[in-house]
Amino acid sequence: MKHSVCLFFICSWIILNVLGQQDVLSEKIRQLTTWSLKKPVIRLNTERFNDYVKTSQRDYAMMIMFTALAPQRQCSICKQARDEFEIVAQSYRYSSAFSNSLFFAMVDFDEGSDVFQYLKLNTAPVFIHFPPKMKPKKSDFMDISRTGFSAEQMAKWIHDHADVEIQIFRPPNYTKFALIALIITMILGLLYVKRDSFKFLCSNILWGLFVIGIVCYFISGQTWNLINSPPLMPQHKHDMVK
């Protein structure tokens, strides 16, 4: 009888402990998902790293960038690497592959120096994949000296290690469009102000010569050469010169 009672309490304790761990894990996933929906890259300090990454109660993967963005750290490529990392996280956030099985995060040295010491990191930036319920292996450290850190290379590396396919969507470069629009506006403005100096553009003879030149260029075969890039001399004995 006593053995039965003891066995009952032991089983009950194990069941309650497992349920409690599942509740804690569910709460962590819910919190990480909430943060990811607000900002695709979650900022982690030492406390958050210990709670959400270092813990053994983790059945989700983490892709973490370790960086040093403060000006006094003099990391010349950290900002550029962060921008590329955010492009990957943003593309993942709005893709069909987004789920609670992978989260993107970042640890800055000034906010988590203890984490750098724990992982024995003495340089930045560093990209590490933390598999579910496991510590990262050597292969989970991205070798940026070999692969680079462009968003496309990161997405390929993540696909190889986390089996998550991310299609990169880069934001449009409005500066380039604005510069082109400004140049066109300046040219049109100059033509309008100096319109009396460009009366020769209305000459029928000038436009006729221009059209004849274009026609001669196209019928001369230069367009075919431009498209096909034939060799200047024949490569074989029986070849004909193009």
Wavefront OBJ file of the C-alpha trace (Angstrom):
o trace
v 0.000 0.000 0.000
v 2.775 2.402 0.958
v 4.616 1.626 -2.257
v 1.488 2.364 -4.274
v 1.026 5.732 -2.557
v 4.673 6.660 -3.099
v 4.465 5.640 -6.747
v 1.302 7.700 -7.161
v 2.947 10.833 -5.721
v 6.084 10.327 -7.812
v 4.061 9.968 -11.014
v 1.955 12.989 -10.088
v 5.079 15.063 -9.424
v 6.626 14.045 -12.749
v 3.437 14.884 -14.656
v 3.075 18.267 -12.947
v 6.742 19.041 -13.559
v 6.439 18.210 -17.273
v 3.268 20.281 -17.588
v 4.973 23.161 -15.796
v 7.937 23.030 -18.184
v 5.576 23.000 -21.161
v 3.792 26.068 -19.791
v 7.117 27.882 -19.355
v 8.198 26.936 -22.885
v 4.872 28.042 -24.361
v 5.180 31.389 -22.601
v 8.713 31.874 -23.947
v 7.599 31.096 -27.495
v 4.650 33.463 -27.133
v 6.924 36.248 -25.905
v 9.495 35.705 -28.667
v 6.747 35.678 -31.290
v 5.345 38.947 -29.916
v 8.757 40.582 -30.071
v 9.368 39.270 -33.611
v 6.078 40.707 -34.836
v 7.106 44.127 -33.508
v 10.721 43.977 -34.707
v 12.091 41.066 -36.758
v 15.439 41.254 -34.917
v 15.055 40.780 -31.145
v 17.516 42.692 -28.954
v 18.984 40.457 -26.260
v 20.985 41.377 -23.178
v 22.677 38.941 -20.801
v 19.501 38.206 -18.846
v 17.382 37.580 -21.933
v 20.101 35.429 -23.486
v 20.205 33.219 -20.395
v 16.411 32.931 -20.281
v 15.660 32.378 -23.976
v 18.838 30.928 -25.533
v 21.109 29.372 -22.943
v 18.280 27.470 -21.253
v 17.773 23.787 -22.020
v 13.988 24.336 -22.208
v 14.100 25.436 -25.834
v 12.610 23.564 -28.778
v 13.091 26.483 -31.184
v 16.165 27.644 -33.104
v 17.817 31.045 -32.798
v 19.895 32.884 -35.390
v 21.889 35.462 -33.443
v 24.222 38.235 -34.552
v 26.882 39.270 -32.037
v 28.048 42.791 -32.741
v 29.566 45.985 -31.336
v 27.742 49.004 -32.747
v 28.995 51.689 -30.351
v 31.324 54.195 -32.105
v 34.041 53.690 -29.492
v 34.244 50.003 -30.447
v 35.468 51.052 -33.919
v 33.837 48.150 -35.738
v 33.865 49.390 -39.314
v 31.685 46.629 -40.796
v 29.260 46.067 -37.911
v 26.663 48.556 -39.163
v 26.728 47.156 -42.690
v 26.478 43.601 -41.339
v 23.550 44.629 -39.131
v 21.725 46.130 -42.116
v 22.149 42.894 -44.099
v 21.060 40.816 -41.091
v 17.935 42.949 -40.684
v 17.101 42.474 -44.379
v 17.215 38.689 -43.864
v 15.072 38.889 -40.712
v 12.606 41.253 -42.389
v 12.325 38.966 -45.428
v 11.739 35.992 -43.121
v 9.155 37.897 -41.079
v 6.956 38.560 -44.139
v 7.500 35.220 -45.889
v 5.426 32.056 -45.812
v 8.313 30.323 -43.985
v 7.790 32.451 -40.852
v 6.963 30.356 -37.785
v 7.800 29.998 -34.111
v 10.533 27.454 -34.866
v 13.176 30.072 -35.738
v 13.810 33.535 -34.326
v 16.350 36.221 -35.219
v 18.133 38.109 -32.450
v 21.108 40.379 -31.834
v 23.464 40.799 -28.870
v 25.507 43.991 -28.627
v 28.755 43.821 -26.681
v 27.813 46.789 -24.507
v 24.528 45.106 -23.561
v 25.816 41.556 -23.121
v 29.572 41.392 -22.559
v 29.062 38.329 -20.338
v 27.545 36.512 -23.318
v 30.662 37.228 -25.380
v 32.797 35.800 -22.564
v 30.537 32.743 -22.262
v 30.906 32.001 -25.993
v 34.604 33.032 -25.994
v 34.055 35.636 -28.690
v 36.784 38.235 -29.142
v 35.672 39.742 -32.422
v 32.568 41.115 -34.116
v 30.393 40.655 -36.044
v 29.732 36.949 -35.486
v 26.690 34.991 -36.691
v 25.750 31.825 -34.789
v 22.917 29.350 -35.289
v 21.584 27.852 -32.045
v 19.772 24.587 -32.874
v 16.779 23.511 -30.759
v 17.747 21.994 -27.377
v 21.419 22.000 -28.366
v 24.514 24.113 -27.968
v 26.007 25.441 -31.198
v 28.705 23.323 -32.801
v 31.659 24.610 -34.775
v 29.658 24.258 -37.989
v 26.962 26.549 -36.530
v 29.379 29.494 -36.626
v 29.072 31.317 -39.948
v 32.492 31.915 -41.527
v 31.993 35.402 -42.948
v 35.622 35.558 -44.104
v 34.751 32.832 -46.612
v 31.085 33.443 -47.410
v 30.758 37.175 -46.767
v 27.757 38.613 -44.952
v 25.410 39.712 -47.705
v 21.729 38.994 -47.109
v 21.667 36.467 -49.939
v 24.655 34.551 -48.534
v 23.110 34.556 -45.051
v 19.826 33.188 -46.397
v 21.668 30.378 -48.198
v 23.684 29.554 -45.055
v 20.535 29.522 -42.896
v 18.825 27.209 -45.375
v 21.756 24.783 -45.151
v 21.820 24.793 -41.335
v 18.229 25.464 -40.216
v 16.387 24.045 -43.252
v 14.431 27.295 -43.626
v 14.242 28.838 -47.095
v 14.155 32.636 -47.107
v 13.619 34.679 -50.249
v 15.370 38.020 -49.880
v 13.394 41.201 -50.562
v 15.544 44.310 -50.532
v 13.862 47.671 -49.928
v 13.939 49.982 -52.967
v 16.744 52.534 -53.100
v 14.770 55.782 -53.290
v 17.977 57.840 -53.258
v 18.905 56.536 -56.708
v 15.457 57.344 -58.126
v 15.515 60.805 -56.534
v 18.943 61.520 -58.052
v 17.791 60.454 -61.529
v 14.631 62.572 -61.210
v 16.726 65.564 -60.114
v 19.085 65.209 -63.089
v 16.185 64.914 -65.554
v 14.486 67.948 -64.000
v 17.691 69.998 -64.276
v 18.156 69.015 -67.931
v 14.540 69.881 -68.792
v 14.852 73.165 -66.909
v 18.028 74.036 -68.809
v 16.364 73.229 -72.123
v 13.414 75.434 -71.204
v 15.535 78.399 -70.083
v 17.875 78.143 -73.080
v 15.194 77.118 -75.548
v 16.197 79.865 -78.017
v 19.703 78.352 -78.211
v 18.387 74.925 -79.237
v 16.407 75.871 -82.339
v 18.737 73.667 -84.394
v 17.017 70.662 -82.776
v 13.950 71.457 -84.875
v 15.923 71.171 -88.133
v 14.467 68.590 -90.525
v 17.894 68.068 -92.110
v 19.485 67.260 -88.734
v 16.819 64.708 -87.811
v 16.947 63.215 -91.303
v 20.712 62.647 -91.036
v 20.231 61.156 -87.554
v 17.603 58.667 -88.780
v 19.739 57.685 -91.799
v 22.704 57.061 -89.471
v 20.614 54.827 -87.204
v 19.317 52.840 -90.192
v 22.833 52.380 -91.588
v 24.067 51.165 -88.200
v 21.374 48.501 -87.934
v 21.744 47.192 -91.503
v 25.553 47.052 -91.231
v 25.420 43.992 -88.943
v 26.840 45.727 -85.873
v 23.704 44.940 -83.877
v 24.126 41.228 -84.652
v 27.778 41.400 -83.575
v 26.788 43.142 -80.345
v 24.241 40.440 -79.487
v 26.239 37.330 -80.521
v 29.808 38.525 -79.780
v 31.486 36.481 -82.580
v 35.312 36.068 -82.555
v 37.330 38.468 -84.672
v 39.112 35.625 -86.502
v 37.889 32.061 -87.225
v 38.871 29.534 -84.546
v 38.935 26.512 -86.899
v 40.227 25.962 -90.390
v 36.826 25.677 -92.060
v 35.135 28.457 -90.095
v 34.028 31.596 -91.869
v 34.809 35.062 -90.646
v 31.613 36.599 -89.244
l 1 2 3 4 5 6 7 8 9 10 11 12 13 14 15 16 17 18 19 20 21 22 23 24 25 26 27 28 29 30 31 32 33 34 35 36 37 38 39 40 41 42 43 44 45 46 47 48 49 50 51 52 53 54 55 56 57 58 59 60 61 62 63 64 65 66 67 68 69 70 71 72 73 74 75 76 77 78 79 80 81 82 83 84 85 86 87 88 89 90 91 92 93 94 95 96 97 98 99 100 101 102 103 104 105 106 107 108 109 110 111 112 113 114 115 116 117 118 119 120 121 122 123 124 125 126 127 128 129 130 131 132 133 134 135 136 137 138 139 140 141 142 143 144 145 146 147 148 149 150 151 152 153 154 155 156 157 158 159 160 161 162 163 164 165 166 167 168 169 170 171 172 173 174 175 176 177 178 179 180 181 182 183 184 185 186 187 188 189 190 191 192 193 194 195 196 197 198 199 200 201 202 203 204 205 206 207 208 209 210 211 212 213 214 215 216 217 218 219 220 221 222 223 224 225 226 227 228 229 230 231 232 233 234 235 236 237 238 239 240 241 242
